[in-house]
Amino acid sequence: MIILKWFLMALSILITAHIVPGVAISGVWAALWLAIFLALVNVVLKPFLILITLPINVLTLGLFTFVINALLILLSGTVIKGFEVQSFWAAVFFSILLSIISYVLGVLAGTKTSPRRKRLT
């Protein structure tokens, strides 16, 4: 199941990089490495960043999370060879669209449940 989610995330990255102007990815290997890196960053670094920016996040009603996501995408662009992000706004759009596409692919593949298909247990 973990490998399927990894491949779905890499596919989501490839699709999103193809759609968003200002974001380029060199191929499948770069997308697979980026999927691993984003998973690690989201587990290790993102909770710490959310915690230290909690006051501004509360003031902006959670919208500052988009800034954190964009900064993590920009960090990924500097660490992962073959993945380039040209601007902050491209990173913001990439992170939003990546979330949507990965969710849709997860629902289609059966790794995530859609709100309509939740079981009442």
C-alpha positions in Angstrom: 0.0 0.0 0.0 2.9 2.4 0.8 4.5 1.8 -2.6 1.2 2.4 -4.4 0.8 5.7 -2.5 4.4 6.6 -3.4 3.8 6.0 -7.1 0.5 7.9 -7.0 2.3 10.9 -5.4 5.0 10.7 -8.1 2.3 10.6 -10.8 0.6 13.5 -9.2 3.9 15.4 -9.2 4.4 14.7 -12.9 0.9 15.8 -13.8 1.0 18.9 -11.7 4.5 19.9 -13.0 3.1 19.6 -16.5 0.2 21.9 -15.8 1.8 24.6 -13.7 3.9 27.2 -15.5 7.1 27.9 -13.8 7.6 24.4 -12.5 9.7 21.8 -14.3 10.6 18.2 -13.5 13.1 16.2 -15.5 11.4 12.8 -15.4 10.0 9.9 -13.4 13.1 9.4 -11.2 13.1 13.1 -10.1 9.3 12.7 -9.3 9.9 9.6 -7.2 12.7 11.3 -5.3 10.6 14.4 -4.8 7.7 12.3 -3.5 10.0 10.8 -0.9 11.5 14.1 0.0 8.1 15.8 0.4 6.8 12.9 2.6 9.8 13.3 4.9 9.6 17.1 5.0 5.8 16.9 5.7 6.4 14.5 8.6 9.5 16.1 10.1 9.7 19.8 9.3 6.2 20.9 8.6 4.7 20.3 12.1 7.6 22.3 13.6 7.0 25.2 11.1 3.2 25.1 11.8 3.9 25.3 15.5 6.3 28.2 15.4 4.0 30.2 13.1 0.9 29.4 15.0 0.1 33.0 16.0 0.2 34.3 12.4 -1.6 31.2 11.2 -4.4 31.9 13.7 -4.6 35.5 12.6 -4.8 34.6 8.9 -7.4 31.8 9.7 -5.0 29.1 8.4 -4.1 30.8 5.1 -0.4 31.1 6.2 -0.2 27.3 5.7 -0.2 28.0 2.0 3.0 30.1 2.5 4.6 27.2 4.5 3.7 24.8 1.8 5.1 27.0 -0.9 8.4 27.4 1.1 8.7 23.7 1.4 8.2 23.3 -2.3 10.9 25.9 -2.9 13.1 24.0 -0.6 12.4 20.9 -2.5 13.4 22.7 -5.7 16.8 23.4 -4.2 17.5 19.9 -2.8 16.1 17.6 -5.6 18.0 17.7 -8.8 15.7 17.7 -11.8 13.0 19.7 -10.0 12.9 23.5 -10.5 10.5 26.1 -9.3 10.9 29.6 -10.7 8.8 31.7 -8.3 7.0 31.8 -5.0 3.6 32.0 -6.7 4.4 29.0 -8.9 5.2 27.1 -5.7 1.9 28.1 -4.1 -0.1 27.1 -7.2 1.9 23.8 -7.5 1.2 22.9 -3.8 -2.5 23.6 -4.1 -2.9 21.7 -7.4 -0.7 18.8 -6.2 -3.0 18.4 -3.2 -6.1 18.2 -5.4 -4.6 15.9 -8.0 -3.1 13.5 -5.4 -6.4 13.4 -3.6 -8.3 12.6 -6.8 -5.8 9.9 -7.8 -6.0 8.4 -4.3 -9.8 8.2 -4.5 -9.6 6.6 -7.9 -7.0 4.1 -6.8 -8.9 3.3 -3.6 -6.2 4.5 -1.2 -8.4 7.3 0.1 -12.1 7.4 0.6 -14.2 10.1 -0.9 -16.6 12.0 1.4 -19.6 10.3 -0.2 -18.2 6.8 0.3 -17.4 7.1 4.0 -18.8 4.3 6.1 -20.9 4.9 9.1 -19.3 2.6 11.7 
